[in-house]
Amino acid sequence: MLAWVMVVQLRLIWFTTLRWTAAWAAIGLLLGGAMVLGRVPPIAEPGAPSGFGFYLFWLPVCLGAAGVLGLLPGLIYACLMAAVELWEVPGGTKKGFMSTYGWRLLCGAFAGGLIGFRALHDVSPMWVVGLGVASAAVSGFMNRPKSRSLDVERDGRP
């Protein structure tokens, strides 16, 4: 039984990390596209080429950088959420904001802070904590429990 629980948790960690990586990579692709359309030069030299293909450099760079920015905190977030689910007593807490979304936001803030504070060594990485909380909020919204009314409309039974 314990082995099955661990397999389920590892699968959950894998898919959550993959979702965070894909979401942040998509944001990076959009950012890279905006930089291409804005013709932001990757090399600020007077003799740099001015063709449109020269600016396409930003697409893979932003895609890769944002993908890594999503992978690292996503992995930490997924591991923390799996630990919280194993630690929590089923039916032991009241259903409320903290039990539904609080742990997600706290784990997201911790994941963003761990990456940000480790990389920048001062208090300036608070924006990374904010990105972790925002990512956790979006993840919580996307994985929210379905309402009973949606089940009734679909099945046609109360």
C-alpha positions as CSV (number, residue, x, y, z in Angstrom):
1,M,0.0,0.0,0.0
2,L,2.8,2.4,0.9
3,A,4.6,1.7,-2.4
4,W,1.4,2.6,-4.3
5,V,1.1,5.8,-2.4
6,M,4.7,6.7,-3.3
7,V,4.1,5.9,-7.0
8,V,1.1,8.2,-7.0
9,Q,3.1,10.9,-5.3
10,L,6.0,10.6,-7.7
11,R,3.6,10.8,-10.6
12,L,2.0,13.9,-9.1
13,I,5.5,15.5,-8.6
14,W,6.4,14.7,-12.2
15,F,3.3,16.2,-13.7
16,T,3.2,19.2,-11.5
17,T,6.8,20.0,-12.3
18,L,6.1,19.5,-16.0
19,R,3.1,21.8,-15.9
20,W,5.1,24.6,-14.2
21,T,7.9,24.2,-16.7
22,A,5.5,24.3,-19.7
23,A,3.6,27.3,-18.3
24,W,6.8,29.3,-17.7
25,A,8.2,28.2,-21.1
26,A,5.1,29.5,-22.8
27,I,5.4,32.8,-20.9
28,G,9.1,32.9,-22.1
29,L,8.0,32.3,-25.6
30,L,5.6,35.2,-25.5
31,L,8.2,37.4,-24.0
32,G,10.7,36.4,-26.7
33,G,8.1,37.1,-29.3
34,A,7.5,40.5,-27.9
35,M,11.3,41.2,-27.9
36,V,11.5,40.0,-31.5
37,L,8.6,42.3,-32.6
38,G,10.1,45.2,-30.6
39,R,13.4,44.5,-32.4
40,V,15.5,44.5,-29.1
41,P,19.1,43.9,-30.2
42,P,20.8,41.0,-28.5
43,I,24.2,42.7,-29.2
44,A,24.4,46.4,-28.7
45,E,27.1,47.1,-31.3
46,P,27.0,49.7,-34.1
47,G,27.9,47.1,-36.8
48,A,25.3,44.5,-35.7
49,P,23.1,43.1,-38.5
50,S,19.7,44.6,-38.7
51,G,17.8,41.8,-40.5
52,F,14.6,40.4,-38.8
53,G,16.3,37.0,-38.5
54,F,18.9,38.5,-36.2
55,Y,16.2,39.3,-33.6
56,L,14.9,35.7,-33.6
57,F,17.7,34.9,-31.3
58,W,15.4,36.0,-28.4
59,L,12.9,33.1,-29.0
60,P,15.0,30.2,-27.9
61,V,16.9,32.2,-25.2
62,C,13.7,33.4,-23.5
63,L,12.0,30.0,-24.0
64,G,15.0,28.2,-22.3
65,A,15.5,30.7,-19.5
66,A,11.8,30.8,-18.6
67,G,11.6,27.0,-18.8
68,V,14.5,26.7,-16.3
69,L,12.9,29.4,-14.2
70,G,9.7,27.2,-14.1
71,L,11.5,23.9,-13.7
72,L,13.4,24.7,-10.5
73,P,10.7,26.2,-8.3
74,G,8.2,23.8,-9.9
75,L,10.1,20.8,-8.7
76,I,10.5,22.3,-5.2
77,Y,6.8,23.2,-5.1
78,A,5.7,19.8,-6.3
79,C,7.9,18.0,-3.6
80,L,6.6,20.3,-0.9
81,M,3.0,19.8,-1.9
82,A,3.5,16.0,-2.0
83,A,5.0,16.2,1.5
84,V,2.0,18.3,2.7
85,E,-0.4,15.8,1.3
86,L,1.3,12.9,3.0
87,W,1.5,14.9,6.3
88,E,-2.1,16.1,6.3
89,V,-4.6,14.0,8.1
90,P,-7.5,13.2,5.7
91,G,-10.7,14.9,6.9
92,G,-8.8,16.4,9.9
93,T,-9.1,20.0,8.8
94,K,-12.0,22.1,8.0
95,K,-12.6,23.0,4.4
96,G,-11.6,26.6,4.1
97,F,-9.3,28.9,2.3
98,M,-6.2,27.8,4.2
99,S,-6.8,24.1,3.7
100,T,-7.6,24.6,0.0
101,Y,-5.2,27.3,-1.2
102,G,-3.1,28.3,1.8
103,W,-0.6,25.4,1.5
104,R,-0.3,26.0,-2.2
105,L,0.5,29.7,-1.7
106,L,2.9,28.9,1.1
107,C,4.8,26.2,-0.8
108,G,4.9,28.5,-3.9
109,A,6.4,31.3,-1.8
110,F,8.9,29.0,-0.3
111,A,9.9,27.5,-3.7
112,G,10.3,31.0,-5.2
113,G,12.2,32.3,-2.2
114,L,14.5,29.3,-2.1
115,I,15.6,29.9,-5.7
116,G,15.6,33.7,-5.4
117,F,17.5,34.0,-2.1
118,R,20.0,31.3,-3.1
119,A,20.8,33.0,-6.4
120,L,20.8,36.7,-5.4
121,H,22.0,36.6,-1.7
122,D,20.0,39.6,-0.5
123,V,16.4,40.9,-0.2
124,S,16.0,41.9,-3.8
125,P,14.7,38.5,-4.9
126,M,11.3,39.2,-3.3
127,W,10.0,39.4,-6.9
128,V,10.9,35.7,-7.3
129,V,8.8,34.9,-4.1
130,G,6.0,36.9,-5.8
131,L,6.3,34.8,-8.9
132,G,6.2,31.6,-6.8
133,V,3.0,32.8,-5.1
134,A,1.5,33.8,-8.4
135,S,2.4,30.5,-10.0
136,A,0.9,28.6,-7.0
137,A,-2.3,30.7,-7.2
138,V,-2.7,29.9,-10.9
139,S,-1.9,26.2,-10.2
140,G,-4.5,26.2,-7.4
141,F,-7.1,27.8,-9.7
142,M,-6.4,25.4,-12.5
143,N,-6.7,22.4,-10.2
144,R,-9.6,23.6,-8.1
145,P,-12.2,21.1,-7.1
146,K,-15.3,21.0,-9.4
147,S,-18.5,22.3,-8.0
148,R,-21.4,19.9,-7.3
149,S,-23.6,21.9,-9.7
150,L,-21.3,21.2,-12.6
151,D,-21.5,17.4,-11.9
152,V,-25.3,17.7,-11.7
153,E,-25.5,19.5,-15.1
154,R,-23.3,16.9,-16.7
155,D,-24.9,13.8,-15.3
156,G,-28.4,15.0,-15.1
157,R,-28.8,13.5,-11.6
158,P,-28.8,15.2,-8.2
